[in-house]
């Protein structure tokens, strides 16, 4: 005869979603990081307006934000690796 054992599953009491900056200020941190890298290698800076143009875009490809930043700051594309 087979015995079936009942196991009580823990209940989920809450779930937290961070809706792209609701709980954590990701945009401020990403702007600061991007600005630091650009300023370290050039005499230029990334403005908040320029940063707003890249939000939601992928970094790779000719339409990616990496090329957008370089183009806006007049930095040659050849500084990017293919990776």
Secondary structure, DSSP 8 states (H G I E B T S, - for coil): -------------------SSSSS-HHHHHHHHHHHHHHHHSS----HHHHHHHTT--SSSTTSHHHHHHHHTT--GGGS---
